[in-house]
Amino acid sequence: MSQVTIYLDSETEQRMREAARQAGVSRSQWLARLIREKTRSDWPAAVREAVGSWQDFPEAEELRANAGTDAPRESL
């Protein structure tokens, strides 16, 4: 496990202390959770489980049906 030093202004430090207190974890644990959350590369389980749960949501083709035609592109 590595150790990191960060410098915070007083207001930010107080906000971090309060957030960690409310979460019931140490400041170190709170920061580690935040870093894991912000650097994750997969979708959270709640999002993956929501796939297909909106039965009335239109398909892409239906959304594009009334979009009209694209303007011709200029040649380069």
LUMZA-376311 format. One record per atom (N, C-alpha, C): residue in one letter; atom name; x, y negated, z negated. Coordinates in nm, 2 decimals, always signed. Example, Ala and Ser with C-alpha at 12.3 -4.5 7.8 and 13.67 -1.06 7.14 Angstrom:
<atoms>
ATOM  aa  at       X       Y       Z
ATOM   A   N   +1.32   +0.57   -0.78
ATOM   A  CA   +1.23   +0.45   -0.78
ATOM   A   C   +1.32   +0.33   -0.78
ATOM   S   N   +1.28   +0.22   -0.71
ATOM   S  CA   +1.37   +0.11   -0.71
ATOM   S   C   +1.29   +0.00   -0.79
</atoms>
This chain:
<atoms>
ATOM  aa  at       X       Y       Z
ATOM   M   N   +0.09   +0.12   +0.00
ATOM   M  CA   +0.00   +0.00   +0.00
ATOM   M   C   +0.09   -0.12   +0.00
ATOM   S   N   +0.06   -0.22   +0.08
ATOM   S  CA   +0.14   -0.34   +0.09
ATOM   S   C   +0.08   -0.45   +0.01
ATOM   Q   N   +0.16   -0.55   -0.01
ATOM   Q  CA   +0.12   -0.67   -0.09
ATOM   Q   C   +0.13   -0.79   +0.00
ATOM   V   N   +0.03   -0.88   -0.01
ATOM   V  CA   +0.02   -1.00   +0.08
ATOM   V   C   +0.00   -1.12   -0.01
ATOM   T   N   +0.07   -1.23   +0.02
ATOM   T  CA   +0.05   -1.35   -0.05
ATOM   T   C   -0.03   -1.45   +0.04
ATOM   I   N   -0.14   -1.51   -0.01
ATOM   I  CA   -0.21   -1.61   +0.06
ATOM   I   C   -0.22   -1.74   -0.02
ATOM   Y   N   -0.24   -1.85   +0.05
ATOM   Y  CA   -0.25   -1.98   -0.02
ATOM   Y   C   -0.39   -2.03   +0.01
ATOM   L   N   -0.46   -2.06   -0.09
ATOM   L  CA   -0.60   -2.11   -0.08
ATOM   L   C   -0.61   -2.25   -0.15
ATOM   D   N   -0.69   -2.33   -0.09
ATOM   D  CA   -0.73   -2.46   -0.16
ATOM   D   C   -0.82   -2.42   -0.28
ATOM   S   N   -0.84   -2.51   -0.37
ATOM   S  CA   -0.91   -2.48   -0.49
ATOM   S   C   -1.06   -2.44   -0.46
ATOM   E   N   -1.12   -2.51   -0.37
ATOM   E  CA   -1.26   -2.48   -0.34
ATOM   E   C   -1.28   -2.34   -0.28
ATOM   T   N   -1.19   -2.30   -0.19
ATOM   T  CA   -1.19   -2.17   -0.13
ATOM   T   C   -1.16   -2.06   -0.23
ATOM   E   N   -1.07   -2.09   -0.32
ATOM   E  CA   -1.04   -1.99   -0.42
ATOM   E   C   -1.16   -1.97   -0.51
ATOM   Q   N   -1.22   -2.07   -0.55
ATOM   Q  CA   -1.34   -2.06   -0.64
ATOM   Q   C   -1.45   -1.98   -0.57
ATOM   R   N   -1.47   -2.01   -0.44
ATOM   R  CA   -1.57   -1.94   -0.36
ATOM   R   C   -1.54   -1.79   -0.35
ATOM   M   N   -1.41   -1.76   -0.33
ATOM   M  CA   -1.37   -1.62   -0.33
ATOM   M   C   -1.39   -1.55   -0.46
ATOM   R   N   -1.35   -1.62   -0.57
ATOM   R  CA   -1.37   -1.56   -0.71
ATOM   R   C   -1.51   -1.53   -0.73
ATOM   E   N   -1.60   -1.62   -0.70
ATOM   E  CA   -1.74   -1.60   -0.72
ATOM   E   C   -1.80   -1.49   -0.64
ATOM   A   N   -1.76   -1.48   -0.51
ATOM   A  CA   -1.81   -1.38   -0.42
ATOM   A   C   -1.76   -1.24   -0.47
ATOM   A   N   -1.64   -1.23   -0.52
ATOM   A  CA   -1.59   -1.10   -0.57
ATOM   A   C   -1.66   -1.07   -0.70
ATOM   R   N   -1.68   -1.17   -0.79
ATOM   R  CA   -1.76   -1.14   -0.91
ATOM   R   C   -1.90   -1.09   -0.88
ATOM   Q   N   -1.97   -1.15   -0.79
ATOM   Q  CA   -2.10   -1.11   -0.75
ATOM   Q   C   -2.10   -0.97   -0.69
ATOM   A   N   -2.00   -0.94   -0.62
ATOM   A  CA   -1.99   -0.80   -0.56
ATOM   A   C   -1.94   -0.70   -0.66
ATOM   G   N   -1.89   -0.74   -0.78
ATOM   G  CA   -1.85   -0.65   -0.88
ATOM   G   C   -1.72   -0.58   -0.85
ATOM   V   N   -1.63   -0.65   -0.78
ATOM   V  CA   -1.50   -0.60   -0.74
ATOM   V   C   -1.39   -0.70   -0.77
ATOM   S   N   -1.27   -0.65   -0.76
ATOM   S  CA   -1.16   -0.74   -0.78
ATOM   S   C   -1.14   -0.83   -0.66
ATOM   R   N   -1.07   -0.94   -0.67
ATOM   R  CA   -1.04   -1.03   -0.56
ATOM   R   C   -0.97   -0.95   -0.45
ATOM   S   N   -0.88   -0.87   -0.49
ATOM   S  CA   -0.80   -0.79   -0.39
ATOM   S   C   -0.89   -0.69   -0.31
ATOM   Q   N   -0.98   -0.62   -0.39
ATOM   Q  CA   -1.08   -0.54   -0.32
ATOM   Q   C   -1.17   -0.61   -0.23
ATOM   W   N   -1.22   -0.73   -0.27
ATOM   W  CA   -1.31   -0.81   -0.19
ATOM   W   C   -1.24   -0.86   -0.07
ATOM   L   N   -1.12   -0.90   -0.07
ATOM   L  CA   -1.04   -0.94   +0.05
ATOM   L   C   -1.02   -0.83   +0.14
ATOM   A   N   -0.98   -0.71   +0.08
ATOM   A  CA   -0.96   -0.59   +0.17
ATOM   A   C   -1.09   -0.55   +0.24
ATOM   R   N   -1.20   -0.56   +0.18
ATOM   R  CA   -1.33   -0.53   +0.24
ATOM   R   C   -1.36   -0.63   +0.36
ATOM   L   N   -1.33   -0.76   +0.33
ATOM   L  CA   -1.35   -0.86   +0.43
ATOM   L   C   -1.27   -0.84   +0.55
ATOM   I   N   -1.14   -0.81   +0.53
ATOM   I  CA   -1.05   -0.78   +0.64
ATOM   I   C   -1.09   -0.66   +0.72
ATOM   R   N   -1.13   -0.55   +0.65
ATOM   R  CA   -1.18   -0.43   +0.72
ATOM   R   C   -1.30   -0.47   +0.81
ATOM   E   N   -1.40   -0.54   +0.75
ATOM   E  CA   -1.52   -0.58   +0.82
ATOM   E   C   -1.49   -0.67   +0.94
ATOM   K   N   -1.40   -0.76   +0.93
ATOM   K  CA   -1.37   -0.85   +1.04
ATOM   K   C   -1.28   -0.79   +1.15
ATOM   T   N   -1.21   -0.68   +1.12
ATOM   T  CA   -1.13   -0.62   +1.22
ATOM   T   C   -1.18   -0.48   +1.27
ATOM   R   N   -1.30   -0.44   +1.23
ATOM   R  CA   -1.35   -0.31   +1.27
ATOM   R   C   -1.37   -0.32   +1.42
ATOM   S   N   -1.36   -0.20   +1.49
ATOM   S  CA   -1.37   -0.20   +1.63
ATOM   S   C   -1.49   -0.11   +1.67
ATOM   D   N   -1.57   -0.06   +1.58
ATOM   D  CA   -1.69   +0.01   +1.61
ATOM   D   C   -1.81   -0.05   +1.55
ATOM   W   N   -1.93   -0.01   +1.60
ATOM   W  CA   -2.05   -0.07   +1.55
ATOM   W   C   -2.09   -0.01   +1.42
ATOM   P   N   -2.14   -0.09   +1.33
ATOM   P  CA   -2.19   -0.04   +1.20
ATOM   P   C   -2.30   +0.07   +1.22
ATOM   A   N   -2.31   +0.16   +1.13
ATOM   A  CA   -2.41   +0.27   +1.14
ATOM   A   C   -2.55   +0.22   +1.15
ATOM   A   N   -2.58   +0.11   +1.09
ATOM   A  CA   -2.72   +0.05   +1.09
ATOM   A   C   -2.75   +0.01   +1.24
ATOM   V   N   -2.65   -0.04   +1.31
ATOM   V  CA   -2.67   -0.08   +1.45
ATOM   V   C   -2.69   +0.04   +1.54
ATOM   R   N   -2.60   +0.14   +1.52
ATOM   R  CA   -2.61   +0.26   +1.60
ATOM   R   C   -2.74   +0.33   +1.58
ATOM   E   N   -2.79   +0.33   +1.46
ATOM   E  CA   -2.92   +0.40   +1.43
ATOM   E   C   -3.04   +0.32   +1.49
ATOM   A   N   -3.02   +0.19   +1.52
ATOM   A  CA   -3.13   +0.11   +1.57
ATOM   A   C   -3.15   +0.13   +1.72
ATOM   V   N   -3.06   +0.19   +1.78
ATOM   V  CA   -3.07   +0.21   +1.93
ATOM   V   C   -3.20   +0.29   +1.96
ATOM   G   N   -3.28   +0.23   +2.05
ATOM   G  CA   -3.40   +0.30   +2.10
ATOM   G   C   -3.52   +0.28   +2.01
ATOM   S   N   -3.50   +0.20   +1.90
ATOM   S  CA   -3.61   +0.18   +1.80
ATOM   S   C   -3.72   +0.08   +1.85
ATOM   W   N   -3.69   +0.00   +1.96
ATOM   W  CA   -3.78   -0.09   +2.01
ATOM   W   C   -3.85   -0.03   +2.13
ATOM   Q   N   -3.96   +0.03   +2.12
ATOM   Q  CA   -4.02   +0.10   +2.23
ATOM   Q   C   -4.08   +0.01   +2.33
ATOM   D   N   -4.11   -0.11   +2.30
ATOM   D  CA   -4.17   -0.21   +2.39
ATOM   D   C   -4.07   -0.30   +2.46
ATOM   F   N   -3.94   -0.28   +2.43
ATOM   F  CA   -3.84   -0.36   +2.49
ATOM   F   C   -3.82   -0.32   +2.64
ATOM   P   N   -3.82   -0.42   +2.73
ATOM   P  CA   -3.82   -0.38   +2.87
ATOM   P   C   -3.68   -0.33   +2.92
ATOM   E   N   -3.68   -0.25   +3.02
ATOM   E  CA   -3.55   -0.21   +3.08
ATOM   E   C   -3.49   -0.32   +3.16
ATOM   A   N   -3.36   -0.31   +3.19
ATOM   A  CA   -3.29   -0.41   +3.26
ATOM   A   C   -3.35   -0.45   +3.39
ATOM   E   N   -3.40   -0.34   +3.46
ATOM   E  CA   -3.46   -0.37   +3.60
ATOM   E   C   -3.58   -0.45   +3.58
ATOM   E   N   -3.66   -0.43   +3.48
ATOM   E  CA   -3.78   -0.50   +3.46
ATOM   E   C   -3.75   -0.65   +3.42
ATOM   L   N   -3.64   -0.67   +3.35
ATOM   L  CA   -3.60   -0.81   +3.31
ATOM   L   C   -3.56   -0.88   +3.44
ATOM   R   N   -3.49   -0.81   +3.53
ATOM   R  CA   -3.44   -0.88   +3.65
ATOM   R   C   -3.54   -0.89   +3.76
ATOM   A   N   -3.65   -0.83   +3.75
ATOM   A  CA   -3.75   -0.82   +3.86
ATOM   A   C   -3.79   -0.96   +3.91
ATOM   N   N   -3.80   -1.06   +3.83
ATOM   N  CA   -3.85   -1.19   +3.87
ATOM   N   C   -3.74   -1.29   +3.86
ATOM   A   N   -3.61   -1.25   +3.87
ATOM   A  CA   -3.50   -1.34   +3.86
ATOM   A   C   -3.47   -1.41   +3.99
ATOM   G   N   -3.52   -1.37   +4.10
ATOM   G  CA   -3.50   -1.43   +4.23
ATOM   G   C   -3.37   -1.38   +4.29
ATOM   T   N   -3.32   -1.44   +4.39
ATOM   T  CA   -3.20   -1.40   +4.46
ATOM   T   C   -3.09   -1.49   +4.42
ATOM   D   N   -2.97   -1.44   +4.43
ATOM   D  CA   -2.85   -1.52   +4.40
ATOM   D   C   -2.82   -1.61   +4.52
ATOM   A   N   -2.76   -1.72   +4.49
ATOM   A  CA   -2.72   -1.81   +4.60
ATOM   A   C   -2.60   -1.75   +4.67
ATOM   P   N   -2.58   -1.78   +4.80
ATOM   P  CA   -2.47   -1.72   +4.87
ATOM   P   C   -2.34   -1.78   +4.81
ATOM   R   N   -2.24   -1.69   +4.81
ATOM   R  CA   -2.11   -1.74   +4.76
ATOM   R   C   -2.02   -1.80   +4.86
ATOM   E   N   -1.94   -1.90   +4.82
ATOM   E  CA   -1.85   -1.96   +4.92
ATOM   E   C   -1.73   -1.87   +4.94
ATOM   S   N   -1.68   -1.87   +5.06
ATOM   S  CA   -1.56   -1.79   +5.08
ATOM   S   C   -1.44   -1.87   +5.03
ATOM   L   N   -1.34   -1.80   +4.99
ATOM   L  CA   -1.22   -1.86   +4.93
ATOM   L   C   -1.12   -1.89   +5.04
</atoms>
